[in-house]
Amino acid sequence: MYVYINGEVQEAGAARLSVFEHGFMYGLGLFETFRIYNGHPFLLDDHFRRMENGLRWLNIAWTYDRQEVLSQLQMLMEANGWNNAYVRYNISAGPADSGISTQVYDNPVVIIYMKPLPAPEDIEEPSKTAEFLRIFRNTPETPERLKSHHYLNNIAGKRETGADPGVEGLFLTEQGAVAEGIVSNIFWRRADTLYTPSPETGILQGVTRSFVMKLAEAHGYYVREGRFSADHIYRAEEAFLTNSIQEIVPLKAVGTCRYKEEQRTAARLLRKSYTTYRCFLWKAVDMKEPEREKERGRNEQQGFSF
């Protein structure tokens, strides 16, 4: 397997970083995970808008350029021979003198990891169960949660849940409000209203979460963000998780509360609609005009192919 580091594609086992790299020493780094479908990186602009905003909080100088990122992805896709992939795009502070720095990091390290994934037509509808964790969701160190190297809270949650990939742990805040999953955001439905925890609960504002909210409203659902107790989920007709790799995942159960498969109306409708966009959409704001955006996406990709 090959990885990308600062302009070079290297064998994963041969890649090296400085021992003074501040992403390693102090956790100063962010990452985005997203999916490539038939050569198209879905919602790429939204992922990197979030990353660019977050890097400002870390004093890491980096500006998103779509064509540059596409070129990097193409290099790595060609090296690995994949056209459908999981991508982790990582930007960390870079090497500097030992000690906490207040200066701008103007030589960041860019690392891209990939793993092969099924082609869109081979993706099956998943389902999971969920359970509330004993460990609480920690509070963000910045005004909003960043997708940062500081991942210990998530790791502790996963250790509590165990290794079963079919089970997602759900965090509560210390005040008892539902927050988010270990690697997901959560929604649940009662009648024609979808509920999801608000950013004030300390959640990561997921790119897929935001897209699904727009998608749901386009299909006539009312989406309500807020602070909700676990009991609110137990009284729901259905519940589902979202993240950029697994997409929309219906929940069979949360704890001892089970949901009927025939009531997965919102999850199935949204998942079906989601699949119509994933091979061409660059950002959620363009969702309302899919045909025009699809044509624009084709035009922008002329001249290279993954």
C-alpha positions as CSV (number, residue, x, y, z in Angstrom):
1,M,0.0,0.0,0.0
2,Y,1.2,3.5,-0.8
3,V,0.7,6.7,1.1
4,Y,1.2,10.4,0.2
5,I,3.6,12.6,2.2
6,N,4.3,16.2,1.2
7,G,4.4,15.8,-2.6
8,E,5.7,12.2,-2.7
9,V,4.0,8.8,-2.9
10,Q,5.8,6.3,-0.8
11,E,5.5,2.7,0.4
12,A,3.6,2.9,3.7
13,G,6.4,1.0,5.5
14,A,9.1,3.3,4.2
15,A,7.4,6.6,5.2
16,R,9.1,8.7,7.8
17,L,8.4,11.8,10.0
18,S,10.6,14.0,12.1
19,V,10.7,13.1,15.8
20,F,10.1,16.9,16.4
21,E,6.9,16.9,14.4
22,H,4.4,18.9,16.6
23,G,1.5,16.9,15.3
24,F,3.1,13.9,17.0
25,M,4.5,15.7,20.0
26,Y,1.5,17.8,20.9
27,G,-1.5,16.6,18.9
28,L,-1.5,19.7,16.6
29,G,-3.2,18.3,13.5
30,L,-6.5,17.8,11.9
31,F,-7.8,15.1,9.5
32,E,-10.8,14.6,7.2
33,T,-12.1,11.2,6.2
34,F,-14.2,10.9,3.0
35,R,-15.0,8.5,0.3
36,I,-14.1,8.3,-3.4
37,Y,-16.9,6.9,-5.6
38,N,-15.9,5.9,-9.1
39,G,-13.1,8.5,-9.0
40,H,-15.2,11.3,-7.4
41,P,-14.4,12.5,-3.9
42,F,-17.9,13.2,-2.5
43,L,-18.5,16.6,-0.8
44,L,-14.8,17.4,-1.1
45,D,-15.3,21.1,-0.8
46,D,-17.3,20.8,2.4
47,H,-14.7,18.6,4.1
48,F,-11.9,21.0,3.3
49,R,-13.8,24.1,4.2
50,R,-14.2,22.5,7.7
51,M,-10.5,21.6,7.8
52,E,-9.3,25.0,6.7
53,N,-11.4,26.7,9.4
54,G,-10.2,24.3,12.0
55,L,-6.5,24.8,11.1
56,R,-6.8,28.5,11.9
57,W,-7.4,27.6,15.5
58,L,-4.2,25.5,15.5
59,N,-2.1,28.3,13.8
60,I,-1.4,26.0,10.9
61,A,-1.0,27.9,7.6
62,W,-2.8,25.9,4.9
63,T,-5.2,27.0,2.1
64,Y,-7.5,24.6,0.3
65,D,-7.1,24.4,-3.4
66,R,-9.4,21.8,-5.0
67,Q,-7.2,21.2,-8.1
68,E,-4.1,20.6,-5.9
69,V,-6.0,18.2,-3.7
70,L,-7.4,16.4,-6.7
71,S,-3.9,16.0,-8.1
72,Q,-2.6,14.5,-4.8
73,L,-5.5,12.1,-4.7
74,Q,-5.0,11.1,-8.3
75,M,-1.3,10.3,-7.6
76,L,-2.2,8.0,-4.8
77,M,-5.2,6.4,-6.5
78,E,-3.0,5.6,-9.5
79,A,-0.2,4.2,-7.3
80,N,-2.6,1.9,-5.4
81,G,-4.7,1.1,-8.5
82,W,-8.0,2.0,-6.8
83,N,-11.0,3.9,-8.1
84,N,-13.2,3.5,-5.0
85,A,-11.6,4.3,-1.7
86,Y,-11.6,5.4,1.9
87,V,-9.4,8.5,2.3
88,R,-7.9,10.0,5.4
89,Y,-6.4,13.4,4.6
90,N,-4.2,14.5,7.4
91,I,-2.5,17.9,8.0
92,S,-0.3,18.3,11.0
93,A,1.9,21.2,12.3
94,G,5.2,20.0,11.0
95,P,8.6,20.0,12.8
96,A,9.6,22.7,15.2
97,D,11.7,23.2,18.3
98,S,10.7,21.3,21.3
99,G,8.2,23.2,23.5
100,I,4.7,24.6,23.0
101,S,4.8,27.3,20.3
102,T,2.7,30.4,19.7
103,Q,4.1,30.9,16.2
104,V,2.3,30.1,13.0
105,Y,3.3,26.7,11.6
106,D,4.0,27.5,8.0
107,N,5.5,24.2,6.9
108,P,2.8,21.7,7.7
109,V,3.0,18.0,6.9
110,V,0.3,16.6,4.5
111,I,-0.3,12.8,4.7
112,I,-2.9,10.9,2.8
113,Y,-3.9,7.4,3.6
114,M,-6.2,5.2,1.5
115,K,-8.0,1.9,1.7
116,P,-10.0,0.2,-1.0
117,L,-13.8,0.1,-0.8
118,P,-16.5,-1.5,-2.8
119,A,-17.9,0.2,-5.9
120,P,-21.1,2.2,-5.4
121,E,-23.3,-0.5,-7.1
122,D,-21.9,-3.1,-4.7
123,I,-22.6,-1.3,-1.4
124,E,-25.2,-3.1,0.7
125,E,-27.5,-1.4,3.2
126,P,-25.9,-1.7,6.6
127,S,-27.5,-1.8,10.0
128,K,-26.1,-1.6,13.6
129,T,-27.0,-1.6,17.2
130,A,-26.0,1.1,19.6
131,E,-25.5,1.5,23.3
132,F,-24.9,4.4,25.6
133,L,-21.4,4.7,27.1
134,R,-20.5,5.1,30.7
135,I,-17.8,7.6,29.7
136,F,-19.0,11.1,28.9
137,R,-18.3,13.1,25.8
138,N,-15.5,15.5,26.7
139,T,-15.9,19.2,26.1
140,P,-14.2,20.7,23.0
141,E,-11.0,22.7,23.6
142,T,-12.1,25.2,21.0
143,P,-15.4,26.9,20.5
144,E,-16.5,24.0,18.3
145,R,-15.2,20.5,18.1
146,L,-12.4,19.9,15.6
147,K,-11.5,16.6,13.9
148,S,-8.1,16.6,15.6
149,H,-5.4,14.2,16.6
150,H,-6.7,14.4,20.1
151,Y,-8.8,11.3,19.9
152,L,-8.4,9.7,23.4
153,N,-12.1,10.2,24.3
154,N,-13.2,8.3,21.2
155,I,-10.6,5.6,21.9
156,A,-11.8,5.2,25.5
157,G,-15.4,4.9,24.2
158,K,-14.4,2.2,21.7
159,R,-12.6,0.2,24.3
160,E,-15.7,0.3,26.4
161,T,-17.9,-0.8,23.6
162,G,-15.5,-3.5,22.3
163,A,-14.3,-4.6,18.9
164,D,-17.6,-5.6,17.4
165,P,-18.0,-3.4,14.3
166,G,-21.8,-3.9,14.4
167,V,-22.1,-1.9,17.7
168,E,-21.7,1.8,18.0
169,G,-21.1,3.5,21.3
170,L,-23.1,6.7,22.0
171,F,-21.8,9.5,24.2
172,L,-23.9,11.5,26.6
173,T,-22.7,14.9,27.9
174,E,-22.0,15.2,31.6
175,Q,-25.4,16.9,31.9
176,G,-27.1,13.8,30.4
177,A,-27.8,15.0,26.9
178,V,-27.3,12.8,23.9
179,A,-24.2,13.8,22.0
180,E,-22.9,11.6,19.2
181,G,-21.4,8.2,18.4
182,I,-17.8,7.2,18.6
183,V,-17.4,7.7,14.9
184,S,-20.8,9.0,13.9
185,N,-23.6,11.5,14.4
186,I,-27.1,10.3,15.3
187,F,-30.6,11.1,14.1
188,W,-34.0,9.7,15.2
189,R,-37.5,10.2,13.9
190,R,-40.9,10.7,15.5
191,A,-43.7,11.2,12.9
192,D,-42.3,13.7,10.3
193,T,-39.7,15.2,12.5
194,L,-36.0,14.2,12.6
195,Y,-34.1,15.0,15.8
196,T,-30.3,15.4,16.2
197,P,-28.1,16.8,19.0
198,S,-27.1,20.4,18.5
199,P,-23.5,21.7,18.3
200,E,-23.9,23.0,21.8
201,T,-23.6,19.4,23.1
202,G,-20.0,19.4,21.9
203,I,-20.4,17.2,18.9
204,L,-18.4,17.2,15.7
205,Q,-20.5,18.9,13.1
206,G,-20.1,16.1,10.6
207,V,-20.1,16.8,6.9
208,T,-22.5,13.9,6.3
209,R,-24.7,15.1,9.1
210,S,-25.0,18.5,7.5
211,F,-25.7,17.0,4.1
212,V,-28.4,14.6,5.5
213,M,-30.1,17.6,7.3
214,K,-30.4,19.4,3.9
215,L,-31.5,16.2,2.2
216,A,-34.2,15.5,4.9
217,E,-35.6,19.1,4.6
218,A,-35.7,18.7,0.8
219,H,-37.9,15.6,1.3
220,G,-40.3,17.4,3.6
221,Y,-39.0,16.4,7.0
222,Y,-38.7,19.0,9.8
223,V,-35.2,18.8,11.3
224,R,-34.9,19.8,15.0
225,E,-31.5,20.3,16.7
226,G,-31.4,20.5,20.5
227,R,-30.5,18.9,23.8
228,F,-32.3,15.6,24.3
229,S,-32.2,12.9,26.9
230,A,-31.7,9.2,26.1
231,D,-35.4,8.7,26.8
232,H,-36.2,10.8,23.7
233,I,-34.4,8.2,21.5
234,Y,-36.2,5.4,23.2
235,R,-39.6,6.9,22.2
236,A,-38.5,7.3,18.6
237,E,-40.0,5.3,15.7
238,E,-36.6,4.8,14.1
239,A,-33.0,6.0,14.5
240,F,-29.9,6.0,12.3
241,L,-26.2,7.0,12.3
242,T,-24.3,9.1,9.7
243,N,-20.7,9.3,8.8
244,S,-18.8,9.9,5.6
245,I,-17.6,6.3,5.1
246,Q,-20.6,4.3,6.2
247,E,-23.1,6.9,4.9
248,I,-26.5,6.4,6.5
249,V,-26.8,3.4,8.9
250,P,-30.2,2.4,10.4
251,L,-30.1,1.3,14.0
252,K,-31.8,-2.0,14.9
253,A,-31.7,-1.1,18.6
254,V,-30.4,1.4,21.1
255,G,-29.7,-0.5,24.3
256,T,-32.8,-2.6,25.1
257,C,-35.0,-0.4,22.8
258,R,-35.6,-2.1,19.5
259,Y,-36.8,-0.5,16.2
260,K,-39.0,-2.3,13.7
261,E,-37.3,-2.7,10.3
262,E,-40.5,-1.7,8.5
263,Q,-40.3,1.7,10.2
264,R,-37.0,2.7,8.7
265,T,-38.8,5.0,6.3
266,A,-36.6,8.1,6.7
267,A,-33.3,6.2,6.7
268,R,-34.3,4.3,3.5
269,L,-35.6,7.3,1.7
270,L,-32.6,9.4,2.6
271,R,-30.1,6.6,1.8
272,K,-31.7,6.2,-1.6
273,S,-31.5,9.9,-2.3
274,Y,-27.9,10.0,-1.0
275,T,-26.8,7.5,-3.6
276,T,-28.0,9.8,-6.4
277,Y,-25.4,12.5,-5.4
278,R,-22.3,10.6,-4.2
279,C,-20.7,10.3,-7.6
280,F,-20.6,13.9,-8.6
281,L,-21.5,16.4,-5.8
282,W,-18.7,18.7,-4.5
283,K,-20.6,20.6,-1.8
284,A,-24.0,20.3,-0.2
285,V,-25.1,23.8,-1.2
286,D,-25.4,22.6,-4.8
287,M,-27.7,19.8,-4.0
288,K,-30.8,21.5,-5.2
289,E,-29.7,21.5,-8.8
290,P,-28.2,18.1,-9.3
291,E,-28.2,17.9,-13.1
292,R,-26.5,21.2,-13.5
293,E,-23.9,20.4,-10.8
294,K,-23.4,16.9,-12.3
295,E,-22.6,18.5,-15.6
296,R,-20.3,21.0,-14.0
297,G,-18.5,18.2,-12.2
298,R,-17.9,16.4,-15.4
299,N,-16.4,19.6,-17.0
300,E,-14.2,20.2,-14.0
301,Q,-12.8,16.7,-14.1
302,Q,-11.9,16.8,-17.8
303,G,-8.2,16.4,-18.4
304,F,-7.6,13.7,-15.7
305,S,-9.1,10.5,-14.6
306,F,-8.7,8.5,-11.4
